[in-house]
Every structure is written in C-alpha cells, then in structure tokens.
Amino acid sequence: MDPYKLKKDFPVLSDETLIYLDTAASSLKPNQVIKKLDEYYEKYSVNVHRGVYNLSYVATEMYEESRRKVSEFINADFNEIIFTRGASSALNLVASSYGLNNLSSTDEIIVSELEHHSQVLPWQNVSNITKAKLIYVPLNKEGRITIENFKKVLNKNTKVVALNYVSNVMGYIAPIKEIIKLSHEVGAIVSVDAAQAAPHKKIDVKDLDCDFLSFSGHKMLGPTGIGVLFGKRELLDNMPPIEFGGDMNDNVNLYEASWKEVPYKFETGTPGIAGAIGLGAAIDYLDNVGLDEIAKHEYKLKEYTVNKLREIDDIIIYNESAETGIISFNIDGVHPHDAVTFFDGDNICMRAGHHCAQLIIKWLKVPATLRISYYLYNTIEDCDKFIESVKNARDFFKSVGF
Amino acid sequence: MNNLEILYRQVIMDHYKNPRNKGLLNDNGYKTIHIKNPTCGDDITVQSLIEDGIVKDVRYDGTGCSICCSSASVMSETLIGKKKEDAKKIAETYINMLTNKEYDETVDLEEAVVYQGVQKFPARIKCASIAWKAFEGTLESE
C-alpha cells in the first residue's frame, strides 16, 4: 500500500501542514465514503423498511447491502449483524439485554482494567442491579491481559467475559481466541470490544467463536453515529429488545406485542441509514487496501517512532511492546494537557487525557497520558515531524521551568 | 517569543512551581466547592472564608495541568482581602475575559490578567476557569 497515494483520498489532509495522529479516537474519512453519504442524501434520502414506493425500496436495498458487506467483513451471517449508534451502544445492548436477563447474584462477570468505559461501565451497572460479581483479570507488569492471569479468575461461576480485542490506550492485542475457548469450557459467553481491532485487523467471528463482538464505523473510515453488534443467532433470538417502537414490532395489541426476527427486533426507529451506507463504502475502501497491509504499515510507523523516542531524554513510553499503531507516553514532569497545546501549535492532532479508560490510567499511576495512533494515511514524514515536535516540546517546557 | 512562551513565561510557571494558599482547611466557616473536568482530569477544590463582607481567605487543592493549578494560586492572591462584591465582580470579569465575552476593562484583575493569553488556546479556557468557577460557587453557597 502507498500511504502517499491514499492520503489524497482524505480531504482533511489537503492541509499539508496537518499531522493527524488521533485515529484511535476517530479516523478521517475518504472521499469515497463522503460521496456515498452524498449519494444517499441527494438521490434516495427516504426511510427504509416502510415505503412501498420505489425510492424507499432503493434506500432499503442500499442499507441492507451494507449489512451484507459488514457480515462478510467479519465472516458473520447476515442476520447476526445489528446496526447501532456505535460500539458503545452495541456493548450496552449486550449488557442490558443479555446481562440483565441472564445473571444473578451467584454469577461472575470478568472484565479488566484495560477496558474502555463503554465496555466496563455497562457491566458495572449489570453487577449493581443483578448482584453478579464483577471480577477484574489481574494485568501483567506490562499492563496486558494474559492467559495465565485469565485462568486465575475464570471458574464455573463465570457467566460473562467482557474484554477488549485491542486496547485503546496501550494498543495491546489480547489473546482473545484462547480466552473465548477457555470461557466456553466453563459455559461463559464472551462479548468482545473490537472498536480498536476492526479498523486494523482481519476479524473472523466464526474462527474466534465469539458470542458478541462490537465496533464503530467512525474509527474505520466510516461516518459517525453508526456501529455494529455481531451476536450469535441463537443468543440474539433469545434476548429481549431493550428499545421498543416502530419497525421492531410484529403484531401490536392493546396489552402485548410481538417482535420481528433478529436483527430487526433490535433496530427500532429510523436507523442511521446514511451512516450504514457510508460504512459499507468504508469497508470497500479497507478491503481494497487490505487490512493486513494496513496493520503492517501502522506497526512499522510505531516501531520507527518508539525507537526514535527512546533516544530522547525525559520521554516515558508506557506501551513500547504494543503490536499495533498506538503509543501512550508522557514528557517527564509535564502535564499532558500542557504538552498537547504545544503539539497543537505544530498542527499535530493527538490525544491527551484519560482516553475514556480511567482504570488503566489509574493502573499506570499517572494523571493522564499523551497518545498518538497511526493509520493508513500516516507517513514516515508524519513520524519525523512528530518526533521533532516532541524534542522541541521537551526543550520548551524544560526552558520555562517544568 | 511565541504565544505559548509568553503565556508560560509570565506568572504561570512561578505559581505552578510555588503555589500560594494551597491546602484545604477543616473549618466550618469556609465554604467548599469541588469541580472536576472528567475529560482531562483537572480536579480542583476551592474554599472561601467570608467575614463581614470581606474575603478573608481563599484556599484550594487539587490536580491538573499548569494552567489549572497556577490559575487557582493566582486567584487566591488576587481575591484575598477584597470586598465580597468586588471579588465577585473580578471573578465575573475574569471569566468573561477568558471566554471572549464583553468585559469591564476598568476592573483590575491584577496578576490574573496574564490569563488573557489563554484566549489564543481555546482548548485550554476550561483549565484556566475551573478554579474561578469553583470560587463563584462558594459565594453562591453562602
């Protein structure tokens, strides 16, 4: 893949001074996706599943075509793909529907301190309501989830395992396939947060054998406001809807009603039609480039950057061994919010703060971290400009007395 | 000097490194307000002691970036000894100045005036205003 050529597809990057290093928060969007959104709004911007006129048929076809693309993208069956607002609502759906209806006080839920709030907080809520115990996998000294430590907390009471595939702060890839295998041996189901995995690595839900898997469109070149929940058909069939209203119902009577089949019983209201269609275009784009190529490229940039950062005094890197394109670091003695204003001055977009993952920030025993994350449109020149800016930032803050 | 340098060179580093009036008191006479910005982690508690219409003391504690912490220190020095009404006016003027609203330029903000530079860094306005907002809160809870 050629990042210099790909860059040209991203209108935000037409500002050549801009260095975008915050893909882990949200990716930029290519023209191909933007055009697809325009196409919906300009040519068939009507509702789906309702109209019996031709235009509504076209919109419905396009919307469902995206569902098919998503299902192929992760090797799921068509009916196992539920469109949601994003990974957060997908993860919440699992907890609110499966969790609240299947757990009780003798059960255990395994999570970790490496989770994004959208994975841990829904289960904290389930635990508070059902009195099921919330159990944390002890992280190893690098901050990773390991099989050895996972086995320490897994037992016959474990009913749910809710873990990330790739950490949004540390960029570590969890040994999720083996975790799923072990969890199934004790009869637990596994809900995988794949928000940081789906944009960067090939996922095969049948091979993983995961029960649920969630991700967002906007982190993988797609629009905001659209996400995906994959669930195994037999589980979804037995789960109640958590939102009720139009389009999810079958027969409606005064005091009871019945629901459509999955996935529609979980998709009430007018869905994010444009978003879903745009996500389809994003998947086409990623397929054309090739996820394996993207992952290799990001890792190369990350390794290059880490090696250079190591040579700069006062730079603390928290995840040197990450297998992906994420680097979490700080300038010694400088609050990340002070630092990020310096980088902003160099037109470098990056993240400073808790990254919606306070538990791992507390585990690291720091007030917050700086984070950069690479994607297919980043180049070695971006790395160099960033490294130069790090040196200048360090010099500046030291010179004013930090 | 660039904007960032001007901002940091002035009062900010002095107060960040040598904070004044830091540390809370366990005294019922003080009104206490805690404000947190969960997205960045700035976390400040401000106390004020008002007696006979005068701001007798301002204390604070917390964690955050240099702009957040130094602005709390500068605020305490600016407001101690002022009449309550004047302190209120200064706080209001300061926050209007930061947020680019119209403000009364005749009000003397003393050292706090250097935070005018924060206007150039819109993402940091919250950092510079959180302690002052907490102070305003202590007056309201009077």
Interface residues (C-beta under 8 A of the other chain):
Chain A: H335 P336 H337 D338 V340 T341 F342 D344 G345 A352 G353 H354 I361 P367 A368 F396 V400 G401 F402
Chain B: N2 N3 L4 E5 Y8 R9 M13 K17 P38 T39 C40 G41 D42 T63 G64 C65 S66 I67 C68 F121 A123 R124 C127
